[in-house]
Amino acid sequence: MAQTFSIPLQGDTQGPAHFPSRCVCCGAPQQAESTLSLNRLVLRGQRQVQVAVKYQIPHCERCARSTKAVFLAGCIPFVVGLLLVGGVLFVAAFLGASALGLDEGVQTTTVPSLVLGAAGGLFGGFIGGLLFEVVARVLLLPFFGQALLRAPLLAAQFFSNSDYVAGVTATFTRDARHVQLTFANGAIANEFAALNGGLVAPTG
């Protein structure tokens, strides 16, 4: 059963966290590491600061490879969809707005049709990237199985400001003063809690 723990940050950097010396996903002996990282701009008083967290997560070779493969299975289709759909919509919106005379009589250095094209391309490209990623995941599901189902969509990670490696998901709390780590493996979660004592607190 999945368990979530809250780790307090030290200022605007990560707090200490000790992981079991075995794969956090399957429990096999550790053979590799995968990087779990979060970055977020938050308002502290009157200024914006960047909060950064990076943990090296113990994995066996198989789960480390799975983490990389699942990331590429989502990232490559998303980028292709973003560029392809976004590029087509940018050109269509730009040329269409120019043909309709949106730029006529404009005295500023800003070209309205270009701004409209960029906005349409960005929005449409993001939607296209999401659709490409969903289709790719459906097609690749027989090859990746549960690993692909557990990994959140890349687009969802942008909005939730989270990161995923096999067996662990990380996200900031709303005020970005804690990092929440969710372990899919209950036995590993119990070991993590025992190793960190009073440093972490279960949530939910």
C-alpha positions as CSV (number, residue, x, y, z in Angstrom):
1,M,0.0,0.0,0.0
2,A,1.3,3.4,-1.0
3,Q,2.5,5.8,1.8
4,T,3.3,9.5,1.7
5,F,5.8,11.3,3.9
6,S,6.4,15.0,4.4
7,I,10.0,16.2,4.6
8,P,10.5,19.8,5.8
9,L,12.9,22.0,3.8
10,Q,15.9,23.6,5.3
11,G,15.3,27.2,4.2
12,D,14.9,26.9,0.5
13,T,16.9,23.7,0.0
14,Q,16.1,20.1,0.7
15,G,16.1,18.6,4.1
16,P,18.0,15.4,4.9
17,A,16.4,12.1,3.8
18,H,17.9,8.6,4.1
19,F,16.7,5.9,1.8
20,P,17.0,2.1,2.2
21,S,20.0,0.5,0.6
22,R,17.9,-1.4,-1.8
23,C,15.6,-0.7,-4.8
24,V,12.8,1.5,-3.7
25,C,10.5,0.0,-6.3
26,C,11.0,-3.8,-6.2
27,G,13.2,-4.2,-3.1
28,A,16.1,-5.9,-4.9
29,P,19.7,-5.0,-3.9
30,Q,20.8,-1.5,-5.0
31,Q,22.8,-1.5,-8.2
32,A,22.1,2.1,-9.5
33,E,20.6,5.4,-8.7
34,S,18.0,7.6,-10.3
35,T,17.6,11.4,-9.8
36,L,14.4,12.8,-8.3
37,S,14.4,16.6,-8.7
38,L,12.0,19.5,-8.2
39,N,12.4,23.2,-8.9
40,R,9.9,25.9,-8.2
41,L,9.7,29.7,-7.9
42,V,7.9,30.8,-4.8
43,L,7.2,34.1,-3.1
44,R,9.0,34.6,0.1
45,G,8.0,38.0,1.6
46,Q,8.6,40.5,-1.2
47,R,10.9,38.5,-3.4
48,Q,10.8,35.4,-5.5
49,V,13.2,32.6,-4.7
50,Q,13.9,29.3,-6.4
51,V,13.3,26.2,-4.2
52,A,15.4,23.3,-5.4
53,V,15.4,19.7,-4.3
54,K,17.4,16.7,-5.6
55,Y,17.5,13.2,-4.2
56,Q,19.5,10.2,-5.5
57,I,17.0,7.3,-5.3
58,P,18.4,3.7,-5.0
59,H,17.3,1.3,-7.8
60,C,18.3,-2.0,-9.2
61,E,19.5,-1.9,-12.8
62,R,16.1,-3.1,-14.1
63,C,14.1,-0.4,-12.4
64,A,16.7,2.3,-13.2
65,R,16.4,1.4,-16.9
66,S,12.6,1.3,-16.6
67,T,12.6,4.8,-15.1
68,K,14.7,6.2,-18.1
69,A,12.6,4.3,-20.7
70,V,9.3,5.5,-19.2
71,F,10.5,9.1,-19.2
72,L,11.6,8.9,-22.8
73,A,8.3,7.1,-23.7
74,G,6.5,10.2,-22.5
75,C,9.0,13.0,-23.3
76,I,9.7,12.2,-27.0
77,P,6.1,12.0,-28.1
78,F,5.3,15.1,-26.1
79,V,8.1,17.1,-27.7
80,V,7.2,15.9,-31.2
81,G,3.6,16.8,-30.7
82,L,4.5,20.2,-29.2
83,L,6.7,21.1,-32.1
84,L,4.6,19.6,-34.9
85,V,1.1,20.8,-33.8
86,G,2.5,24.0,-32.3
87,G,4.4,24.8,-35.4
88,V,1.4,24.2,-37.7
89,L,-0.9,26.3,-35.6
90,F,1.7,29.1,-35.2
91,V,2.0,29.4,-39.0
92,A,-1.8,29.1,-39.6
93,A,-2.6,31.7,-36.9
94,F,0.1,34.1,-38.0
95,L,-0.8,34.0,-41.7
96,G,-4.5,34.1,-41.0
97,A,-4.2,37.1,-38.8
98,S,-2.0,38.9,-41.3
99,A,-4.4,38.1,-44.2
100,L,-7.3,39.5,-42.1
101,G,-5.4,42.8,-41.7
102,L,-4.7,42.5,-38.0
103,D,-1.3,44.3,-38.4
104,E,-2.7,47.2,-40.4
105,G,-2.5,50.6,-38.8
106,V,-0.4,49.3,-35.9
107,Q,2.2,51.9,-34.9
108,T,4.1,49.9,-32.3
109,T,7.0,47.6,-32.9
110,T,4.8,44.7,-31.7
111,V,3.3,42.7,-34.5
112,P,-0.2,41.5,-33.4
113,S,-0.3,38.6,-35.8
114,L,3.0,37.3,-34.6
115,V,1.8,37.5,-31.0
116,L,-1.4,35.8,-31.8
117,G,0.5,33.1,-33.7
118,A,2.9,32.5,-30.9
119,A,0.0,32.2,-28.3
120,G,-2.0,29.9,-30.6
121,G,1.1,27.8,-31.3
122,L,2.1,27.5,-27.6
123,F,-1.4,26.5,-26.5
124,G,-2.1,24.2,-29.4
125,G,1.4,22.7,-29.1
126,F,0.8,21.8,-25.5
127,I,-2.5,20.1,-26.3
128,G,-0.9,18.3,-29.2
129,G,2.0,17.2,-27.0
130,L,-0.4,15.8,-24.5
131,L,-2.4,13.9,-27.1
132,F,0.7,12.5,-28.7
133,E,1.9,11.3,-25.3
134,V,-1.4,9.7,-24.4
135,V,-1.5,7.8,-27.8
136,A,2.1,6.7,-27.4
137,R,1.5,5.4,-23.9
138,V,-1.5,3.4,-25.1
139,L,0.6,1.9,-27.9
140,L,3.6,1.2,-25.6
141,L,1.5,-0.2,-22.7
142,P,2.1,-3.9,-23.8
143,F,5.8,-3.3,-23.6
144,F,6.0,-1.3,-20.3
145,G,3.0,-2.6,-18.4
146,Q,2.5,-1.3,-14.9
147,A,5.5,1.0,-15.0
148,L,3.9,3.1,-17.6
149,L,0.6,3.2,-15.8
150,R,2.2,4.4,-12.5
151,A,4.2,7.2,-14.1
152,P,2.2,10.5,-14.3
153,L,1.8,12.2,-17.7
154,L,4.6,14.7,-18.4
155,A,2.0,17.4,-18.9
156,A,0.5,16.7,-15.5
157,Q,4.0,17.0,-13.9
158,F,4.3,20.5,-15.4
159,F,1.1,21.6,-13.7
160,S,1.6,19.8,-10.4
161,N,5.3,20.5,-10.2
162,S,6.1,16.9,-9.4
163,D,8.7,14.3,-10.4
164,Y,8.6,10.5,-10.7
165,V,11.1,7.7,-10.7
166,A,10.1,4.0,-10.4
167,G,8.6,3.5,-6.9
168,V,8.6,7.1,-5.7
169,T,6.7,10.3,-6.6
170,A,7.8,13.7,-5.2
171,T,5.9,17.0,-5.1
172,F,6.0,20.3,-3.1
173,T,3.3,21.3,-0.6
174,R,1.4,24.4,-1.6
175,D,3.7,26.7,0.3
176,A,6.8,24.8,-0.9
177,R,8.1,24.4,2.7
178,H,7.8,20.6,2.6
179,V,8.5,17.9,0.0
180,Q,6.0,15.0,-0.1
181,L,7.4,11.6,-1.1
182,T,5.0,8.9,-2.0
183,F,6.3,5.3,-2.0
184,A,4.4,2.7,-4.0
185,N,6.1,-0.2,-2.0
186,G,4.7,-0.3,1.5
187,A,7.7,-2.3,2.9
188,I,10.1,0.3,1.5
189,A,8.0,3.1,2.9
190,N,8.2,1.5,6.4
191,E,12.0,1.2,6.1
192,F,12.2,4.9,5.0
193,A,10.2,5.9,8.0
194,A,12.4,3.9,10.4
195,L,15.6,5.3,8.9
196,N,14.4,8.9,9.1
197,G,12.8,8.8,12.6
198,G,11.4,12.2,13.5
199,L,12.6,13.9,10.2
200,V,9.5,12.9,8.3
201,A,5.8,12.7,9.0
202,P,3.2,10.5,7.3
203,T,0.4,12.4,5.5
204,G,-3.1,11.4,4.7
